Amino acid sequence: MARAAAPLLPFFFLLLSSTSPAAAQKNLLGRTPQMGWNSWNHFGCKIDEVIIRKIADAMVDTGLAKLGYEYINLDDCWASHDRDSQGNLAANGTAFPSGMRALADYVHGKGLKLGLYGDAGLRTCSRLQPGSLGYEDQDARTLAAWGIDYLKYDNCNNQNISPLTRYNRMSEALMNSGRDVFLSLCEWGVDDPATWAGSFANSWRTTEDIKNTWESMTDNADKNDKWAPYAGPGGWNDPDMLEVGNGGMTIEEYRSHFSIWALVKAPLILGCDISSMSAETKEIITNQNVIAVNQDKLGVQGRKVQQDGDLEVWAGRLSRGRVALVLWNRGPAEASITASWSNIGLNQSAVVDAHDLWTDEVTSSMQGNLTNKMDSHACKMYVLTPK
């Protein structure tokens, strides 16, 4: 006989997940997890202003912008190898001949926001551009002058200086720059940034870099899970960017990827070429039901609450007394999963309507538990609304 699925944590733990050090963050950005696009997962260092303008155009033309995807973020390799004669950061003149101010104006003209990549060390991870260690005030003023809205701030070549010191310096510099800039820490979770970054950053990486594989995606989801109590409006745990559409996983695996990232209030930062994405990719990343879970104003990070081997239940509180639920089959064969009300924060006698977010079907008046069968590496995602 199969053993019963065991709850991992009492659901009251989920109730604590909205209490976060992010309340001390001063810039009032990121009241819900950030949404947008980043160049690294698909393009790596091969970026230029033609590509970025094409992505900004696609963000609008595909309807993604209307769904909340607003940041167009350049990752490493956008800058000149060296600072200019005044010690300022400068754009790579070959790849970005028009400069960053002109690119920001173009992106802003689309109703979007522009983000750049920097590093809290002497040089960035590619070593192709300068880091900001020792130049925090000057670089923050440069970003503000260019009209930059977002800074992804990495951790390479850091001279073994405490991350709290290095990241706090840039946070203060941005606050003094005269422009509100979303600060996204990329410290890889080395020094448990969830426990200290909420007072000066809007998101913080809790994991190493994601790879475009099932194994990497699931590993990052698991490593991010334990930090749920530290996330909330203004500051979010970040298990890294989305790989949906980059071709290394199946459609079902990508649907699971997007579902779990949405449930756990991870940043929804796309990493594929949205100007040439497939219909299947677009169907996943434009699902308004799933996006609404991620952007729920209550801001409680969902958690893994029940596990039986490779069969898992993840759940989290939503506004208006609702519960978001994911049944996730991480095993090699088709299987059924049952979520018990007692494991997901509902009274056992509660009667709910269950909205399947991927089929858009609603099952009325369910009580006690919910069971469904899933293919290997597939999931079902619901919003349960008590009657």
N, C-alpha and C positions, 0 to 999 in steps of 0.2 A: 504494500500500500504506500502511495506517495505521502511524504510528510507534509504537514500544513505549512503554508508560507508564514514565516515569522516576521512580525513587525520589527523594524530596526531601531526606531526611536519612538517614545511616546509623542503623540501629536502636539502636546503642549509645547514641545520644542519648536514646532513651526510657528506657534503663536509668538514666540520670542524673536522670530527672525526679522521683525520690523524695527527692533531696537538696535541702532547702529551709531558708531562714532561719526558717521557721515553728517549727523546733525550739526557738527561744528564747522562743516565746509562753508566758506563765506561767499562763494561766487553765485550761488543759487541756481547753478546749471545742473543738468542731469536729474531732474525730479523723477523721470522714468529712464530706463536704460537707453543709452545712445543707439541710434540707428544710422547706418550709412554704408560706406564702401571704403576698402583699403587696397592699395596697389600690390602688396607684397605676395600674397598667396598665388596669384596668377602671373604677374609680370616680373616679380623680383626687382632687380636693378634696372631692367630694361623699360624705363619710363621716360616720357617726354611730354611737352605741353600739348601735342596733337592727341596723344592717347588720353590725357586727363580731360581735355575739352570734349572728346568723344564720349567718355564715361559720363561727364556731367550732362551732355545732351541726352544720353540714353536713360539716365536717372529720371529725367522729366518725361521723355517720349514713351517710355514703357509703363508709366503710371506709378513707378516706385516712389517718387517724391511725394505724391499725394497720400501714400500709405505711411509716411513718417520717416523714410530714409532721406536724411538731409545732409550728412557729412560726406564730402569727397576728400579722402585722406591719402596723401602721398607718404609712402614709407621711405626707407633708407635709399640713398643715392640721388636725391634731388639736388643736393648742394654742390658747389665748387669744392675741390679737394682742400683748398686753403681759404682762410679768411682774407678779406680785402685789406688794403693798406691802413684802414682805420680799425681793423680788428673785427669787422662785422661779418656775419654770415652772408654768403652770396649764392644765388642760384647758379647751377651749372649752365654756363653760357651756351653750350652746344645743344643740350636737351631742352632748356627753357630760355631761349633767347629773348623772349618778351619780358621775363622777370616775374617774380612772385606777386607783385602788386597787380600787374595786369591779369594774371591768372586768377587771383582772388576776385577782381572786378568781374571777370567773365562768369565765374562760379556764382557769385552773389547775384549777378544779373539773371541767373536761372532760378533764383529763389532758394539756392542751396548755400552750404557753408564749406569753407576750405580748411583742411587740417594738414599739418606738417609733422615730420618725424624729427626727433632730436635724441640726444643721449646725455645721461648724467655722468659722463666720463670724459676722458680727453679726446676720444674719437668714437664714431659710431661703430656698430658691429661689423659693417663692411670695411671699416677703416678708410672708406673713400671720402668721408666728409668729417669736419671737426665736430667734437662734442661740445657741450656747454659748461663743463666743469670749470669754474672760475670766471665764466662769462655770463652768468645767469641774468644779471640785470640788463646787460647790453643786448643779449639775445631776446629777452622778453620784450624790450623796447622795439627791436627789429620786427618781431612777429606782429606786434600791435600796429606798427607803422604800415606793414604790408596788408593788414586786415585779416590776419589769420584767426580762426575760430576754435582750433583744436590742436593740442600738442600730444602726440604719442611719445613718451619719454623713456628711452631704453636704459640698459644697465651695463653696457660693455666698457672695458678699459677704465674701470672705476677707481683705480688706485687703492683699493681696499678701504675706502672711506665709508663710514656708516651710511646706508641708504637713507635713513631718517634725515641725516644732515643734508645729503645731496638733493633729495627730492623736496625737502622743505624749503631749501634756498630758491629753487625754481618756482615753487608755489607762491612764495612771497613776492618774487620778482614779477610774476604774472599779475598778481593782485595789485601791484604798484604800477603796472604798465599803462593803465588807463583803458584797457579793453578786457572784456570777459572772455577768457579762453578756457575751454574744457581741458582738464588735465587728466590724461590717461597714463598711469604708471605701468611700465613694462619691466617689472623687477623679477618676473618669472616665479614668484612665490617663494623665493629662496629664504627670505627672512620673515615669512608670514606677514606680508603687508596688510592682510585683512585686519590684523590686530592694531595697526597704527596709522594706516594711510587715510582713514576716513576723515581726519581733521583737516587735510589739505589737498586731497585729490578727489576726482569724480568717479574714477574706476581704477582698479588695480589688478594686474595679472596674478592669478593664483596657481598657474601651471607653467610648464615649459611650452615652447612653441608647438602649436598643433601641426600635424602632418595630415596629408590627404589620404588617411587610411582609417578603417573601422577601429583598429586597435588604438591608435592615437586619440581618436575622438572619444571613445568610451573611457579611456584612461584619464583624459582631461576632465570629463564629466565627473568621474569618481573623486578625483583629487580636489575638485572645486566644491564638492558637496558639503564637506565638514565646515566650511566657512560661512554657511548660510546666515547664522545669527548676526554677522557683521555687515550685511548688505541692507540697503534701504534707500529711500528717496534722497538723492544727492550723491550717493556713493555705492558702487556696484562691484561685486566679484566678477572677474573676467577670465574665463577659461580659454580665451583666445578667439580668433576670428572664425567666421563660417567658411567651410570648404564646399558648401553646396554648389554644384555646377562645375567643379573642377575635374571631374572624371575619375576619381580614384575610388569611389564607392558606388553602390547600387542606388537606384531611386528610393527603395525602401530605407536603406541606411541613411541617405540624405534627409529623408522625411523624419526619421528618428532624431537625427542630429538637430534639425531645426526645431522639432517639438521640445526636446529636452532643453536646448538653449533658451527657448521662449519661457518654459516653465520655471527655470531657475533664475530668471531675470538677468540673463547674461546680455551684454551688448550684442545687438544684431548688426554686425559689421560684415557685409558681404565681401567675398574674396574672389569671385569669378569675374569673367569679362561680361558684364551685363549688356554690352552692345551687341553681343552675338550669342546670348544664352539660348538654350533649348526651351521648347514649350514646357517640358517636364520641370526644368529648373524654375522657370517663371511661376508655374503653378504652385511650387513649394514656397517660394520666398514672398509671394503676394497673397498668401492665405490670411485674410483679414481676421478670421476667428482666432488663429494662433497668435498673430501679432498683438491682438487685443489682450491676450493673457500676459504677454511680455510687458505691455505698456499699462497694465492695470495700476490705477492710482494708489492702491494700498501699498504696493511695492514690497511684498513679502516673497522672498526667494523660496521656491518649492524645493522639496528634498526627497531623497530615496527613503521611503517609509516601510517598505515590505520587500523581502527577498526570499526566493526559494531557488537556490542555484542560479541559473541564468535568467530566471523569470522574476521581473521586478515591477514594483509599483512605486511611482513617484507622485507626490501630491503637494499642493500648496494653497493657502487661503487667498481668496480674491475679495474684492469689495462686494458689498451688498450680500454678505453671508454665503457667497458661492465658494466652491472648491474646484480647482483645476486638477485634473487627474491624467496620468499617463500610464498605460499598461505597456511594458516594454519586454519583448522577447529577445534576449541577447544570445540565445542558444542556437544550435545548428539545425533544428527541425521545428516544424509547426507545433505550436503548443497553446493551451488555454491558460489564462491568468484570471484570478479572482481577486478583486479588491474589496476588502471588508470595510464597512462604514467605520467601525471602531478604530481602524488603522489610519484613516484619512481625516479624522476630526469631525465626523458626523455622529449624531446620536443613532444608535442601532435601529430605532423606530422611525427615523426621519424618512420622509417620502420626497423624492427628488425627480426633476426632469433632467435627463442626461443628453446633452448636446454633443454629438460626435463632430469634432471640429474639422475632420478631413472629408467626411461624406456630407456634412451639414444636416444629417438626420437627427431628429429628436425622439427619444423614447421617454414616454411619460410615466409617472407614478412608480418609480423603482424604489425598492426598500431593502435595506440590509446589506446588499453587496451588488457588485457588477462583475460579470464574467464575459470574456470574449476570447476568441481564438485568433492567433496571429501567426503569420509566416515567420520564418527565421529572420532575425535582425529587423523585424518590423515592430511598429507600435500602434496603439490606439490612443487618441487624445480626446478628453471630454472636459466640458464644464458642467458641473452638477449644481443645479439651482433648487434649493429646498422649496417645497410648495407651502 
